[in-house]
Amino acid sequence: MTQNQFEAFVEKSIGNARSSGEYELIGKMAQTELAFWISKYVEIPISTDIVVEDRLLVGKKAERHKTQGNALSIEEWKSLPRIFANDRTAYCDTDENKLVYILPSLVDDRTIKLVVEVGFKIGRKKNTLNVVRSAFKLNPQTFADKRRFTRIK
């Protein structure tokens, strides 16, 4: 996956009126994140790849986040692989058993929160992927519940 491929995925997704069920790679789990996951859940993911589905750009969640004013900008969507690779902080949501990535916003002083379900089952074939299930912006101070989120170093 290249930055250009991801940008084309974003453009195509936004150009469609609704989700077509397509996925695109944004990056990979770091070795420290993988080691933490295995030690916490004794579960080895099939892959370290992390993907995003087009429904987050054009589906019901996308509309809800736009209405609430916490949707990622087009520029942020297009830059997601680069931001993810270079400037992320990883956490484990111990209540939901998901990975959470906090990234800087490119357009304001909020942060981007990506919630990743490890081993998410796709369709009837039951293929499993590590899928971004939610992507939105929040005020950095609201991400402070240390009991629920364990930082992965």
Backbone hydrogen bonds in HBPLUS format (Angstrom, degrees):
<---DONOR---> <-ACCEPTOR-->    atom                        ^
c    i                          cat <-CA-CA->   ^        H-A-AA   ^      H-
h    n   atom  resd res      DA  || num        DHA   H-A  angle D-A-AA Bond
n    s   type  num  typ     dist DA aas  dist angle  dist       angle   num
A0006-PHE N   A0002-THR O   3.07 MM   4  6.44 158.7  2.11 152.8 158.0     1
A0007-GLU N   A0003-GLN O   2.94 MM   4  6.21 159.7  1.98 151.7 157.7     2
A0008-ALA N   A0004-ASN O   2.96 MM   4  6.17 153.8  2.03 145.1 152.0     3
A0009-PHE N   A0005-GLN O   2.95 MM   4  6.23 150.3  2.04 144.6 152.9     4
A0010-VAL N   A0006-PHE O   2.94 MM   4  6.27 157.4  1.99 152.9 158.2     5
A0011-GLU N   A0007-GLU O   2.95 MM   4  6.22 166.0  1.97 151.0 154.6     6
A0012-LYS N   A0008-ALA O   2.89 MM   4  6.04 165.7  1.91 151.4 155.4     7
A0013-SER N   A0009-PHE O   2.87 MM   4  5.99 161.6  1.90 149.0 154.7     8
A0014-ILE N   A0010-VAL O   2.92 MM   4  6.09 166.9  1.94 156.5 159.5     9
A0015-GLY N   A0011-GLU O   2.95 MM   4  6.06 146.1  2.06 142.8 152.7    10
A0016-ASN N   A0012-LYS O   3.14 MM   4  6.39 128.0  2.42 141.0 153.0    11
A0016-ASN N   A0013-SER O   3.21 MM   3  5.32 141.4  2.36  98.2 108.7    12
A0054-ASP N   A0022-GLU O   2.91 MM  32  5.68 154.0  1.98 161.2 166.5    13
A0024-GLU N   A0052-VAL O   2.95 MM  28  5.52 147.5  2.06 145.5 155.6    14
A0052-VAL N   A0024-GLU O   2.88 MM  28  5.52 154.5  1.95 148.6 154.1    15
A0026-ILE N   A0050-ILE O   2.87 MM  24  5.94 173.8  1.87 159.7 160.4    16
A0050-ILE N   A0027-GLY O   2.76 MM  23  5.44 151.4  1.84 162.9 154.8    17
A0029-MET N   A0048-THR O   2.73 MM  19  5.03 151.7  1.81 137.1 146.0    18
A0033-GLU N   A0030-ALA O   3.06 MM   3  5.18 119.4  2.44  99.3 114.1    19
A0034-LEU N   A0030-ALA O   2.94 MM   4  6.26 161.4  1.98 157.7 163.1    20
A0035-ALA N   A0031-GLN O   2.85 MM   4  5.99 165.3  1.87 150.5 154.8    21
A0036-PHE N   A0032-THR O   2.97 MM   4  6.06 155.6  2.03 139.8 146.6    22
A0037-TRP N   A0033-GLU O   2.95 MM   4  6.15 164.5  1.97 148.3 152.5    23
A0038-ILE N   A0034-LEU O   2.96 MM   4  6.21 167.6  1.98 156.9 159.5    24
A0039-SER N   A0035-ALA O   2.97 MM   4  6.11 160.2  2.01 147.1 152.9    25
A0040-LYS N   A0036-PHE O   2.87 MM   4  6.03 149.5  1.96 152.5 161.1    26
A0041-TYR N   A0037-TRP O   2.86 MM   4  5.89 168.5  1.87 157.7 160.8    27
A0042-VAL N   A0038-ILE O   2.74 MM   4  4.66 133.9  1.95 132.2 137.3    28
A0051-VAL N   A0130-ASN O   2.89 MM  79  6.27 161.3  1.92 162.8 168.8    29
A0132-VAL N   A0051-VAL O   2.81 MM  81  6.15 161.8  1.85 167.6 174.0    30
A0056-LEU N   A0053-GLU O   3.11 MM   3  6.07 165.3  2.14 127.4 130.3    31
A0057-LEU N   A0054-ASP O   2.91 MM   3  5.38 151.8  1.99 113.1 122.0    32
A0058-VAL N   A0054-ASP O   3.19 MM   4  6.54 145.5  2.32 148.8 159.0    33
A0059-GLY N   A0055-ARG O   2.67 MM   4  4.33 141.8  1.81 124.7 129.4    34
A0063-GLU N   A0059-GLY O   3.11 MM   4  6.50 157.3  2.17 151.0 156.9    35
A0064-ARG N   A0060-LYS O   2.91 MM   4  6.16 159.4  1.95 150.4 156.4    36
A0065-HIS N   A0061-LYS O   2.90 MM   4  6.13 163.8  1.93 154.6 158.1    37
A0066-LYS N   A0062-ALA O   2.99 MM   4  6.21 151.9  2.07 145.8 153.7    38
A0067-THR N   A0063-GLU O   2.94 MM   4  6.17 165.5  1.96 153.0 156.6    39
A0068-GLN N   A0064-ARG O   2.92 MM   4  6.15 153.0  1.99 147.8 155.6    40
A0069-GLY N   A0065-HIS O   2.97 MM   4  6.00 113.5  2.43 132.7 147.9    41
A0070-ASN N   A0065-HIS O   2.93 MM   5  5.21 145.7  2.05 153.8 155.3    42
A0069-GLY N   A0066-LYS O   3.06 MM   3  5.04 147.2  2.18  98.5 108.7    43
A0137-LYS N   A0070-ASN O   2.76 MM  67  4.87 158.7  1.80 141.8 147.5    44
A0077-TRP N   A0073-SER O   2.93 MM   4  6.29 159.8  1.97 154.5 159.9    45
A0078-LYS N   A0074-ILE O   2.91 MM   4  6.15 168.0  1.93 156.3 159.3    46
A0079-SER N   A0075-GLU O   3.01 MM   4  6.13 141.0  2.16 139.4 150.0    47
A0080-LEU N   A0077-TRP O   3.23 MM   3  5.20 160.7  2.27 103.6 109.4    48
A0082-ARG N   A0079-SER O   3.03 MM   3  5.47 116.8  2.44 113.3 128.3    49
A0083-ILE N   A0079-SER O   2.96 MM   4  6.15 167.8  1.98 163.1 167.2    50
A0084-PHE N   A0080-LEU O   2.80 MM   4  5.81 166.8  1.82 156.5 161.0    51
A0085-ALA N   A0081-PRO O   2.97 MM   4  6.05 153.3  2.04 140.9 147.7    52
A0086-ASN N   A0082-ARG O   3.10 MM   4  6.18 146.3  2.22 144.5 152.9    53
A0087-ASP N   A0083-ILE O   2.84 MM   4  5.47 158.4  1.89 157.1 158.0    54
A0089-THR N   A0102-ILE O   3.01 MM  13  5.20 145.7  2.13 140.7 151.2    55
A0102-ILE N   A0089-THR O   2.90 MM  13  5.20 162.7  1.93 150.6 156.4    56
A0152-ILE N   A0090-ALA O   2.88 MM  62  5.44 178.6  1.88 140.5 140.4    57
A0091-TYR N   A0100-VAL O   2.76 MM   9  5.01 145.3  1.87 153.1 161.9    58
A0100-VAL N   A0091-TYR O   2.89 MM   9  5.01 165.9  1.91 138.4 139.3    59
A0092-CYS N   A0150-THR O   2.78 MM  58  5.11 145.6  1.89 136.6 148.1    60
A0150-THR N   A0092-CYS O   2.93 MM  58  5.11 162.0  1.96 144.1 148.0    61
A0093-ASP N   A0098-LYS O   2.79 MM   5  5.24 172.5  1.80 166.0 167.5    62
A0097-ASN N   A0093-ASP O   2.73 MM   4  5.45 127.3  2.01 148.9 163.0    63
A0098-LYS N   A0093-ASP O   3.38 MM   5  5.24 148.6  2.48 129.0 137.0    64
A0094-THR N   A0148-ARG O   2.85 MM  54  5.51 156.5  1.91 174.4 171.7    65
A0099-LEU N   A0116-VAL O   2.99 MM  17  5.02 153.0  2.06 154.5 153.5    66
A0116-VAL N   A0099-LEU O   2.74 MM  17  5.02 173.9  1.75 156.7 158.7    67
A0101-TYR N   A0114-LEU O   2.83 MM  13  5.06 162.5  1.86 148.7 154.8    68
A0114-LEU N   A0101-TYR O   2.87 MM  13  5.06 164.9  1.90 150.8 155.8    69
A0103-LEU N   A0112-ILE O   2.86 MM   9  4.93 160.5  1.89 143.4 149.7    70
A0112-ILE N   A0103-LEU O   2.72 MM   9  4.93 168.5  1.73 148.7 152.1    71
A0111-THR N   A0138-LEU O   2.86 MM  27  5.52 167.7  1.87 164.9 164.8    72
A0138-LEU N   A0111-THR O   2.85 MM  27  5.52 152.2  1.93 152.3 161.7    73
A0113-LYS N   A0136-PHE O   2.74 MM  23  5.54 172.4  1.75 175.3 177.5    74
A0136-PHE N   A0113-LYS O   3.17 MM  23  5.54 155.4  2.24 144.3 151.3    75
A0115-VAL N   A0134-SER O   2.95 MM  19  5.17 163.2  1.98 148.6 151.6    76
A0133-ARG N   A0115-VAL O   2.69 MM  18  5.66 153.9  1.75 162.9 172.2    77
A0117-GLU N   A0131-VAL O   2.87 MM  14  5.41 159.2  1.91 157.4 153.2    78
A0131-VAL N   A0117-GLU O   3.05 MM  14  5.41 142.7  2.19 150.8 146.5    79
A0120-PHE N   A0129-LEU O   2.71 MM   9  5.28 134.0  1.91 163.1 157.2    80
A0129-LEU N   A0120-PHE O   2.95 MM   9  5.28 153.1  2.02 142.9 148.6    81
A0122-ILE N   A0127-ASN O   2.63 MM   5  5.18 167.1  1.65 162.3 167.1    82
A0126-LYS N   A0123-GLY O   3.34 MM   3  5.68 155.4  2.41 104.0 111.0    83
A0142-THR N   A0139-ASN O   2.95 MM   3  5.59 151.1  2.03 121.5 129.6    84
A0143-PHE N   A0140-PRO O   3.27 MM   3  5.66 159.6  2.31 109.1 115.1    85
A0146-LYS N   A0144-ALA O   2.90 MM   2  5.76 111.5  2.38 117.8 100.9    86
A0148-ARG N   A0145-ASP O   3.26 MM   3  5.76 137.7  2.45 108.6 117.9    87
A0149-PHE N   A0145-ASP O   3.28 MM   4  6.49 159.2  2.32 152.5 158.6    88
